[in-house]
């Protein structure tokens, strides 16, 4: 799967929402659930770009955890 920058997938507003989710989640499991729900709301838009919403949730989740450690 070719790598894409988040800016190529999400709008600036959506990226800000992802940051808000990351900041407001106290536990890692809450963050993953919130990301999955958020990206599910944008499922059709993501699929048009060739992105599976749940995969994106896991990828963003992993990136956030990696940067915070």
N, C-alpha and C positions, 0 to 999 in steps of 0.2 A: 504494500500500500504506500503510495507516495506521501511524503510529509507535506503538511500545509501549516502555515502560521494561523493562529487563532483569528487574527485580523482578516484573513481571507475567508473565514467561515462565519464569523459573527460580526454584527454591527458594533460600533463603539458603545452604544447604549446597552446592548446585550452583554458585552464584556464587563461593563460597569456593574450590571446585575450579578454576574458571576462573582465579581470581587465582593459585592455586598453579601452574597450567600456565604462566601468563604469566611468573611469577617464575623458573621452572625452565628455561625455553627460552632457550638461548644465541643461537640464530639465528632470524630472522624466519620462515624457511621451516619450521623445527622447530615454532614456535608454531602456524602455520597447520595443519600436519599434526596436531598434538596436539588442536587445537580441533575439527577435522573428525572425528577419531576419537571424541572425547568426546561431541560432539553426536550422532554416529551411534548411540552407545549409548542415547541418549534420543530416538531418532527418533520412536517411536510417541507418546510424551508430547507432543513438540513438534508433531507433525502434528495432534493433537487440538486444539491451540491455534491451528492455522492457520499454523504456522511450518515452513518447509523447513529441515532441519538444516544443510545445506551453506551456505545463504544466511546463517543465523545465525552460522556459523563465520566467514565472510567479514566480516560486519558487526562482530562482536566484535573480530576481528583488526584491522580498519581503525580501530576506536575506540581500541584499545590503542596502535597505532602513532602515531596522531594525538596522543594524550595524552603519549606519551613523547618526542615531538619538540618 
